[in-house]
Amino acid sequence: MARLASAEWRGNLQEGEGTMALGSGAWEGPFTFKSRFEEGAGSNPEELIGAAEAGCFTMQLSHDLSEAGHVPDLVHTDARVTIRNLDGAPTITKIALSTRARVAGIDAETLQRTAEATREACIISRALGSVGEITVETTLES
């Protein structure tokens, strides 16, 4: 199995502009230097990495909880991707996952413990092994 995505860029780094698209056609969006490194309109590759990590982790956590006999009513994850300059190069240094879940029959400690194990098993987390830190904080909703 292989998944596709594409990107196109026109112009120089600071004044150019581009588009990114998912191969499925489900999403396409613009990006610029400002949307990537400042606060400009549009998307950026790091935002897509955050969405991929949040999506993979959320799906895997739902599976792991279900396998343990606790099918969740809801699992929602936000991903905050941090970029810092390391050795003069912009680098993703941290991805902080914040997950809230509505799951009958477990306590907050069990949810957190399961989420930590899930973070290690998630396909995207494994692919992002060079990211210095991927954290997860959970909230159990009633």
N, C-alpha and C positions, 0 to 999 in steps of 0.2 A: 504494500500500500504506500502511496506517496500523495502528499498534499501539495497544492500549488498556490503561489502568490506571486505578484509582480510589482515592480516599481519602475517609474520613469522620472528622469530629472532633466530639466532644461535650464541652461545658463550656469553661472558660477555659483559657488557655495552660498555666499551671503545674499545675493540678489535673485538667485534662481528660484524655481518652483518645480514641484513634482506632484505625482499622484502615486498612490499605492492601491492595490486591489487584491481581493481574495479570489482565488481561482474558481470558487463556487459561484461567484457573482453576487454573493450576499452583502458585500460591502466594497465600496471604493471611496477614497477620500484624498483631498489635497494635503500637501505638507510643504513647509518652507523652513528656512533657517530660523526664523522667528518662532514658528510653531514648535520647533524642536529644541531650541536652546534658550528661548525667551518666553514670552507669554502671548505669542501671536495666534491668530485664528488658524484652524486646521489641526491635523493629527500629527503623529510622529511615530517612528518605529518603536520607541520605548513604550509608548502607550499601548501599542499592539502586543508587545511582549507582556505587559501587565495583564492585558485581557486574556492572552493565551495562558498565562500562569494561573490567573483567577479561575478561568473556565476549566482547565485541567484539574486543578486542586479541588474545586467544588464538586465536580463529577466524581472524582476518586473518593472524596470524603463521604459523599452520599453512598457510594458503593461499600466502602469499608464499614460504615455504620450499619448498613443493611445486612451485610454479611455477619455482623455481630448480633443480629436480631433486633436492631433498632432502626427501622425505616424512618427517615426524617420526613417531616411535613414540609420543611423548607431549609435550604442551606444557601446563604448569600455571602459572597466574598468580594471585598474591595482589595485591589493591589496598588500599592504606592511604590513606584520605581524611582530610586534615587540615583542621580548621575553626579559624579564628582570628577575633577581632573586628577588623574594619577599619572605621575611621570610625564606630565604635559599632554596627556590624551584623555578626552572625555571617556569615562568608564562607568558602567552600571556597577555600583558598589553594594546596593541593598535592594531587596524587594520585601516589603512588609505587607503581609496578608492579614486582613482583619475580617474575620468570619463570624456571622451570627447564624445560629441554627435553632430550629424548633424540632426537638426530638424527644418523644415520650420515653420514659424509663431509664434515662441516664442522668448523671450529675455533671456539673461543670468540669470537674477534674477529669472525668472519663472522656468528655468531649475534647478537652485540650490534649490529653495524652494520645487520643486517636488522631487528632489533627496533626500532631508532631510526626507521628509515624507516616501519615498520609503524605505530608510534605516531602518526606524522603523518597516515597514510592512514586510520586507523580511524574509522568513522562516529561513534562516541560521542566519541572524542577531538576530532573536528572540532566536534561539537555543544557540547562543553565548552570552547570557545575562550576563555572569560573566566576560566577557572581559571588562576591565575598560573603554575603549573608542573606539568607532568606528566612524570615521569621513569620510566625503565625500566632495571632492572638484571637481567642474565641470568646463568644458570648452565647450562653444558652438561654433561649427565650422560652417563656412558658405560654 
